Amino acid sequence: MNTLMTTVDANRTMTSIELLTIINAARAQFGESEVRRNDFHARVRDELEGEHYETFVVPNGNGTTSEAYRLTLRQCMYVAMRESKGVRRKVQDKLERGAVPQSFAQALRLAAEQQEQIEMQKAALEAARPKVVYADAMLNADGTVLVRDAAKTIGVPVRKLEKVLREKGVILPDNAPAARYVAQGYFKESLHHFDTKTRGRQLSRVARVTGRGLEFLRRFVQRHAELFAGTARSSAAG
């Protein structure tokens, strides 16, 4: 973190609205949903509690007003540290290169880049629509799917996903999800009893993926892309 923080100019400043624009553009590149302005400003206040920064009022489109903040680039990086690794790196790159437009031409280029990223995100969502429909069809009554169905939705081989999840400690040897991932809302544990002739009544544990867990698994596959290299399945195969 120290290396990350010392590569930006601490004397330069940026508004929280400008920072949010950069973060949302980076999130779009990784298929992550936008952060709403009021949620983002709550995050800024929480992350920078006890620090000094300028507060000002900006008009909203509905005739109301809301607070915004002027932050140093160091403070911007503190806020950005809450993002995923890929998004953090994109934001850092923007801050290092001087992400705040210094001219009208620069502003136009930045807007064009952001629009291109938004269009790419829309195209990716459209391409994923058949998989989303499949996932909806596989949902259990409690809104969960099996790991094998999640793999088909994401577009990776079932056995490869299960293997990597076990290697990384997400799924335990007894097929139950690790407690920390259950606590974060990514998985639920399903218990089933079955009878055997030799060992009597046995308990089977099954990890089921929540809607939030599907997004977690997409990020998981991206984060460990080298482990899935050459194994990704096409949409038609999914």
N, C-alpha and C positions, 0 to 999 in steps of 0.2 A: 504493500500500500504506500510506503514511503516513496518508492520510485515513481509510482503513479502520480503522487501529489506534487512532486518537485519538478515536473516537466511542464507545468503551466505557469503563466505570469500572474503572480499574486496581486499585482497592482491593477490589472484590468478588471473591469466589471461587466456584468450582463444582467438583464432583468430575468426574473423567474419565468416570464412568458416566453422569452427567447430560448431559455434553457429547455422548457417543456417542448417547444417546437422541435428542437434538436433531438431530444430524447424520443419523442413520438415518431420522428422520421427513422431513427435507428431501430426502434421497436418494430416498425413496419417491415424493415428489411429482414427481420427474424421471425415474421409471422405472429408477433405479439400484439395484443390489442392496445389501443390508445389509452393513455392515462388522462382522466378528466381533470380540468383545471382546478376545481375545488379540492379534489382528492390530492392532486400534486402539491398544492399550496399547504395543505395539512401536513404532508410529508416533509416539506421544507421547514415548517415551523418545528416539527418534532426533531428532525435531524440537526437543526442549527440552534436548538434550545440553549440559551445562555450566551450565544454569539451576537455580535452587533451587525445589523444590516439595515438598509434604508427601506422603509415601507411607504408605498404610495397607492393611490386609488386609480383604478381604470374602469371605464364604462363597459357594460355588457351589452349585447345586442338587444336585450329585452327591456332596455331602459333603466336597469338597475346598475349598481356599481359593486366592485369587489376589490379586495386588497391584492397587491402584487409587491414584489421585493426586488431590490437591486443587490446583487451578490457579487463577491469577488470570485474569480475563477477557481480559487482554492475551495470556497464554499460550494461552488457548483459541482466540483468533483466529489465532495463529501456527499452531496445529495445523489449524484449519479452512482455512487458505490452500491446503492440498493438495487440497481438493475442487474440483469444477468450478465455473464462475462462478455458475451459478444456485443451487447448493447453498450456496456461500459467502455469497451475499446473504441467503438465508433464515436461515442461522445468525447472521449479523451482526444481522439484524432481531430475532431472538429474544434475543440477548445485550443489545442496546440497550434492549429493552422489559422486560428483567428476566425471563429465561426460567426461572429457578429458582423453583418454586412457594413462595409465602410462607404459604400456608394450605391447609387440606384442600380447600376449594372450588376453589382455583386448580389444585391437583394433579389434581382430578377433571376440570376443563376441559382441562388439558394432555393427560391420558390419553385423553379423548374425541376431541380433535383428532388425536392420533397414531393412534388406532384408525380414524378416518375416512380418514386418509391411507393406512393399510395396506389398507383395503377398496377404496379407489380404485385402488391399485396392483394388487390382485388382479383387479379388473374389467378393468383395462387389459391385464393378462397374458392373461386369458381371451379378450378380444377379439382379441388378437394371435395366438392359437393357430393359426388356419388359415394365417396367414402363416409361422409357424414350421414347420408341417408342409410347406408349399411349399418353404421354404428347405432343409429336410432332404432333400427329394426332389432338389433341384438340387445338392447337395453333390458335389464331385468326390471321387475316391479319397483325395486328400490333405486332405480336409476344407475345401475352399474353394469359393466360387461366383464366377461372373462378376459384374461390376458391374451389368449389366442385371438379373440375378436378384436381387441385393441391393436394387436400386431397387424391384422388385416386392414384395419382402418388407417393406420399410420403408413402401411406399405412396406413392412419388413418381415422377414421369415419368422414364424412363431418360435421355432426352437432357438434361433439366434437371439431373439429378444429375451426369452426366458433364461438362456444361458448367461447373458450379460447382466440381467437383473440380479441373478444369483451371485455372480462374481462381484458385483458392486454392493451387495448386502441389502438390496431393496426387497428382494424376496428371500425368505429363509429356507433352509434345507427341507423343512416340513411343509413347504408350499404356502406358508402364511406370510403376509406382508410384514415388514419390519415395523415396530410400533411407532417410530418417528414419522413414517410416511402415512400411517393411519391417522396420527394426530394432526397432520397437515391437511387431511381431507383428500388425499390422493387415492387411497385404497380403503376397502372394507374387507373384513375377514368373514368368510362364510364357513360355517361348521356343519358337517354332515356325519351322521352315524350310519354304520353299516355292519352287518353280521357276517362273521366268517365261521367255518366249520371247526377250525383248529384254535383260533385265538379269541373266539367269542365276539362281543360287540366292540367295534373299533371306531375311532374318531378321525375324520378326514378334514383337513383345513384347505381352504381355497382362497386365493387372493382375487378380489374383484376390483375392477378399476372404475372410479367415479368419473363424472364428466370433467371435473377439474383434473383428475388423474390422467385423462387422455392428453390434455395440454402438457402436463408434466412429462409424459412419455415422449411426446414430440420433441420437447426441449432436451430430454435425456438422450434421444437418438442423435440429435444434432450435436450435443456436447461430446458424445463418444462416437462421432462419425467414422473414425478410423477403425473401430471395431465392427462396423457394419459395411465397410467399403466393399463394393462389388456384390452386395447381397440385397440391395434395395429392389423392391418389386414395383412394377409399373401399376398404374391405376387399373388397367384392364385385368391384371393378374390379381389385384387386391379384392 
